[in-house]
Amino acid sequence: MSKTFCPLPWNSINLRNNGDLRVCCNTNSYTKNRGILRKEDGTPYNAGRDDLNEARNAELLKEVRTSMMKGEWHSECERCRQEELNGVQSRRGYENDDWGHIMDGALSNTEEDGTINPDDFDIDYFDIRYGNFCNLKCRMCGPTDSHTWYDDFVNMHDKTTYKDTHDLITLTKNAKGKWSTNQYDWFKNSNYYWNNFEKYTNNVKRMYIVGGEPLIIEEHIESLERLVQSGRAKDIEIEYNTNLTNVTDRILKLWESFKQIRVGVSIDGYGDVLEYQRAPIKWKLLYRNMQRLDQNLDINLKCWFTFTVTPYNVLHLPEFMRWKLEESGLKRFNPLTGLRPLVTHHMCHSPKHFNVKVLPAIFKDEVAEKYQEYIDWILASGYSTKVKNSFIKICDGVTDFMLSEDYYKDHWDRFVFETTKLDELRNQDIKSVVPEFKHLL
């Protein structure tokens, strides 16, 4: 049995927010190619102009399958490899929980060079990224992921171009005087995409919808309406990464028709820490929306926190877990009796200056010290062994990952520059949110 097997190269379609197809969403951190599936001439396959089945035997995807069949790690899978090496639950692990049962059939029905017959493998999982339209400008993101980043990017770097995986993006002023680009509008008024959508969601079991921020994107709602009208909704799970700032009655009503709605809320802490990392979010609004979902019994909901660990909030993680246990009152988010841990956390791998490995040794010592204090607290508590083990595993995994490499020499100056510059542009101050930075900045 392959110890590196992941079902996604066999049973999924995965899009970037510019419509390009890639191996999966985690192949976005370490290689120059960022997991993009390309034709022989180097052109990326794109959902706005190419038949999706053609990309399922792209050379890169065959290489990845071949590595997995040999039990080896492909270079595009480095993010999952690093997480598993340090005891952090990886995307591969989560996907195997859901689709791992296909492994025997996948390995026996794949040619030696990684080629498959697409007709033999249903598309169970469809990862759609509808552009970069977003109402937040999170610190670890940038203009590729959020259009509200454009002004800050121009002001911080004094330039109007940046490199994305497919092209050099040029920002120009639109009629309203706002910086803009059409490079992420691949799905707008695209009959070709909607034909792909109708064709390849026939047998889909789960759709993972992201943006930008999906709940404010009209085409996301059109996707739901098409599935409801077709009668397929009752057999489909819809999964989100969402900042949950926009929960409308229209969306809630549509969700009632689906087999299950799986909501991963992008929440990196509470109060000031969250508002600093995910500006201009308001903690009270987000918490009210979480309560609204928690109390909604008309929808088959599965909810969890997706906590992105960065230098800004790494000290706050165990405090957030204690808040979840003792103060949140949220029963359907990472339920204590469920399979998921207390917090479904993710390490920020790139950019490297927002990876916790960039922290100086003195700060890493403070993190390890604080984590031990919280481990002592959970061990002395009356919570179940399962809860205690989950709490400790998360703390130990983050600590091991943080200490596994040192990015300080090469990337700390960039962290300082971007932190202080964004503080100036956004009228924020990291030292007032995380006092431990006072002696470092």
Secondary structure as GFF3:
##gff-version 3
##sequence-region A 1 441
A	DSSP	alpha_helix	8	11	.	.	.	ID=ss1
A	DSSP	beta_strand	12	14	.	.	.	ID=ss2
A	DSSP	three_ten_helix	52	57	.	.	.	ID=ss3
A	DSSP	alpha_helix	59	69	.	.	.	ID=ss4
A	DSSP	three_ten_helix	75	77	.	.	.	ID=ss5
A	DSSP	alpha_helix	78	85	.	.	.	ID=ss6
A	DSSP	alpha_helix	91	99	.	.	.	ID=ss7
A	DSSP	three_ten_helix	100	102	.	.	.	ID=ss8
A	DSSP	alpha_helix	103	108	.	.	.	ID=ss9
A	DSSP	three_ten_helix	118	120	.	.	.	ID=ss10
A	DSSP	beta_strand	125	129	.	.	.	ID=ss11
A	DSSP	three_ten_helix	147	149	.	.	.	ID=ss12
A	DSSP	alpha_helix	150	157	.	.	.	ID=ss13
A	DSSP	beta_strand	161	163	.	.	.	ID=ss14
A	DSSP	beta_strand	168	170	.	.	.	ID=ss15
A	DSSP	beta_strand	172	173	.	.	.	ID=ss16
A	DSSP	beta_strand	179	180	.	.	.	ID=ss17
A	DSSP	alpha_helix	191	200	.	.	.	ID=ss18
A	DSSP	beta_strand	206	210	.	.	.	ID=ss19
A	DSSP	three_ten_helix	214	216	.	.	.	ID=ss20
A	DSSP	alpha_helix	218	230	.	.	.	ID=ss21
A	DSSP	three_ten_helix	233	235	.	.	.	ID=ss22
A	DSSP	beta_strand	237	242	.	.	.	ID=ss23
A	DSSP	alpha_helix	249	255	.	.	.	ID=ss24
A	DSSP	beta_strand	260	266	.	.	.	ID=ss25
A	DSSP	alpha_helix	271	277	.	.	.	ID=ss26
A	DSSP	alpha_helix	283	294	.	.	.	ID=ss27
A	DSSP	beta_strand	301	309	.	.	.	ID=ss28
A	DSSP	alpha_helix	317	326	.	.	.	ID=ss29
A	DSSP	beta_strand	344	347	.	.	.	ID=ss30
A	DSSP	three_ten_helix	352	354	.	.	.	ID=ss31
A	DSSP	three_ten_helix	356	358	.	.	.	ID=ss32
A	DSSP	alpha_helix	361	380	.	.	.	ID=ss33
A	DSSP	alpha_helix	385	403	.	.	.	ID=ss34
A	DSSP	alpha_helix	408	426	.	.	.	ID=ss35
A	DSSP	alpha_helix	430	433	.	.	.	ID=ss36
A	DSSP	three_ten_helix	435	437	.	.	.	ID=ss37
###
